[in-house]
Amino acid sequence: MHFVEAKGILNSSGGRQGMNIYRGCTHGCIYCDSRSECYRFAHPFEDIEVKQNAPELLEKALRTKRKKCVIGTGSMSDPYMHCEEELGLTRKCLEIIKRYGFGLAIQTKSDRILRDIDLLEEINNAAKCVVQMTLTTYDDDLCRILEPAVCTTKRRIEVLEKMQERGIPTVVWLTPILPFINDTPENVEAILRECVRVGVKGVIDFGMGMTLRDGDREYYYAALDRHFPGLKAEYIIRYGNAYDIPSPRAPELRRLLTRICVENGIMSHPDEIFAYMNELPEKYTQMSLFDL
């Protein structure tokens, strides 16, 4: 890893405020879109860029904000990679979010988030905290191939359970769904049944497929050659250089997702879930007006 002094930490997209404390990742997921050339990495992806002044920048930004909001993190780089154990920058930023009374929407694949469950609970009690966990396959052996340097699906489900015990709402990202690998009704239903059991608020899916761009396509295809011989050729024939790579079973899987979510009162439309994650409770929003 290497350290930089960042000029800013918060960015606004679609009316949401987000931050990335790190750039790059050490989880080794074979499908990672963040490897794409469009993100202009000037360093190897596993050589993590650490924004060492992130806590200072965040405190300055939140101290001057007149309106409270939900701060998102984890969309581009997991806030609980291996280096977080040593650096603790994510925890420092959570402490600042709590101190200034902002909400939090945090996304990860790692059980390291349990280290900070006390802060997450405090943020949720004071404002709002939503923990998002990615689940791609119920089969832990397959999980170790797809996501080799991060905890297994079963362990992530345990994390969701522990969040529920603390009253912290959760959302599951059921994505990506990789054609001919994890795109079976049995896999999707097994994950959804666990989502029902642990009481998640929503399940996000973007069409039951994946995306491939220059940079991540090559990495993914090399992984297919190692673990699924012959499958790369099938991808090339079926999809060419397309960006959107839907599963041939996408309509069936989407119907399955919708049915189980509707039957169990779980949100399944991305727009609805994002609106939920970024909305502070009305009472809290009204109270914050007096803090201006």
GILIN-V433920 format. One record per residue. N is the residue number from 1. RES is the residue in three letters. BURIAL is 1 if it has 16 or more other ideal C-beta (glycine too) atoms within 10 Angstrom, else 0. Layout:
N_RES_BURIAL, N_RES_BURIAL
//
This chain:
1_MET_1, 2_HIS_0, 3_PHE_0, 4_VAL_0, 5_GLU_0, 6_ALA_1, 7_LYS_0, 8_GLY_0, 9_ILE_1, 10_LEU_1, 11_ASN_0, 12_SER_0, 13_SER_0, 14_GLY_0, 15_GLY_0, 16_ARG_1, 17_GLN_1, 18_GLY_1, 19_MET_1, 20_ASN_1, 21_ILE_1, 22_TYR_1, 23_ARG_1, 24_GLY_1, 25_CYS_1, 26_THR_1, 27_HIS_1, 28_GLY_0, 29_CYS_1, 30_ILE_1, 31_TYR_1, 32_CYS_1, 33_ASP_1, 34_SER_1, 35_ARG_1, 36_SER_1, 37_GLU_0, 38_CYS_0, 39_TYR_0, 40_ARG_0, 41_PHE_1, 42_ALA_0, 43_HIS_0, 44_PRO_0, 45_PHE_1, 46_GLU_0, 47_ASP_0, 48_ILE_1, 49_GLU_1, 50_VAL_1, 51_LYS_1, 52_GLN_0, 53_ASN_1, 54_ALA_1, 55_PRO_1, 56_GLU_0, 57_LEU_1, 58_LEU_1, 59_GLU_1, 60_LYS_0, 61_ALA_1, 62_LEU_1, 63_ARG_0, 64_THR_0, 65_LYS_0, 66_ARG_0, 67_LYS_0, 68_LYS_1, 69_CYS_1, 70_VAL_1, 71_ILE_1, 72_GLY_1, 73_THR_1, 74_GLY_1, 75_SER_1, 76_MET_1, 77_SER_1, 78_ASP_1, 79_PRO_1, 80_TYR_1, 81_MET_1, 82_HIS_1, 83_CYS_1, 84_GLU_1, 85_GLU_0, 86_GLU_0, 87_LEU_1, 88_GLY_0, 89_LEU_1, 90_THR_1, 91_ARG_1, 92_LYS_0, 93_CYS_1, 94_LEU_1, 95_GLU_1, 96_ILE_1, 97_ILE_1, 98_LYS_1, 99_ARG_0, 100_TYR_1, 101_GLY_1, 102_PHE_1, 103_GLY_1, 104_LEU_1, 105_ALA_1, 106_ILE_1, 107_GLN_1, 108_THR_1, 109_LYS_1, 110_SER_1, 111_ASP_1, 112_ARG_1, 113_ILE_1, 114_LEU_0, 115_ARG_0, 116_ASP_1, 117_ILE_1, 118_ASP_0, 119_LEU_1, 120_LEU_1, 121_GLU_1, 122_GLU_1, 123_ILE_1, 124_ASN_1, 125_ASN_0, 126_ALA_0, 127_ALA_1, 128_LYS_1, 129_CYS_1, 130_VAL_1, 131_VAL_1, 132_GLN_1, 133_MET_1, 134_THR_1, 135_LEU_1, 136_THR_1, 137_THR_1, 138_TYR_1, 139_ASP_1, 140_ASP_0, 141_ASP_0, 142_LEU_1, 143_CYS_1, 144_ARG_0, 145_ILE_0, 146_LEU_1, 147_GLU_1, 148_PRO_0, 149_ALA_0, 150_VAL_1, 151_CYS_1, 152_THR_1, 153_THR_1, 154_LYS_0, 155_ARG_0, 156_ARG_1, 157_ILE_1, 158_GLU_0, 159_VAL_1, 160_LEU_1, 161_GLU_0, 162_LYS_1, 163_MET_1, 164_GLN_1, 165_GLU_0, 166_ARG_0, 167_GLY_0, 168_ILE_1, 169_PRO_1, 170_THR_1, 171_VAL_1, 172_VAL_1, 173_TRP_1, 174_LEU_1, 175_THR_1, 176_PRO_1, 177_ILE_1, 178_LEU_1, 179_PRO_1, 180_PHE_0, 181_ILE_1, 182_ASN_1, 183_ASP_1, 184_THR_1, 185_PRO_0, 186_GLU_0, 187_ASN_1, 188_VAL_1, 189_GLU_1, 190_ALA_1, 191_ILE_1, 192_LEU_1, 193_ARG_0, 194_GLU_1, 195_CYS_1, 196_VAL_0, 197_ARG_0, 198_VAL_1, 199_GLY_1, 200_VAL_1, 201_LYS_1, 202_GLY_1, 203_VAL_1, 204_ILE_1, 205_ASP_1, 206_PHE_0, 207_GLY_1, 208_MET_1, 209_GLY_1, 210_MET_1, 211_THR_1, 212_LEU_1, 213_ARG_0, 214_ASP_0, 215_GLY_1, 216_ASP_1, 217_ARG_1, 218_GLU_0, 219_TYR_1, 220_TYR_1, 221_TYR_1, 222_ALA_0, 223_ALA_1, 224_LEU_1, 225_ASP_0, 226_ARG_0, 227_HIS_0, 228_PHE_1, 229_PRO_0, 230_GLY_0, 231_LEU_1, 232_LYS_0, 233_ALA_0, 234_GLU_0, 235_TYR_1, 236_ILE_0, 237_ILE_0, 238_ARG_0, 239_TYR_1, 240_GLY_0, 241_ASN_0, 242_ALA_0, 243_TYR_0, 244_ASP_0, 245_ILE_1, 246_PRO_1, 247_SER_1, 248_PRO_0, 249_ARG_1, 250_ALA_1, 251_PRO_0, 252_GLU_0, 253_LEU_1, 254_ARG_1, 255_ARG_0, 256_LEU_1, 257_LEU_1, 258_THR_0, 259_ARG_0, 260_ILE_1, 261_CYS_1, 262_VAL_0, 263_GLU_0, 264_ASN_0, 265_GLY_0, 266_ILE_1, 267_MET_1, 268_SER_1, 269_HIS_0, 270_PRO_1, 271_ASP_0, 272_GLU_0, 273_ILE_1, 274_PHE_1, 275_ALA_0, 276_TYR_1, 277_MET_1, 278_ASN_1, 279_GLU_0, 280_LEU_1, 281_PRO_0, 282_GLU_0, 283_LYS_0, 284_TYR_0, 285_THR_0, 286_GLN_0, 287_MET_0, 288_SER_1, 289_LEU_0, 290_PHE_0, 291_ASP_0, 292_LEU_0
//
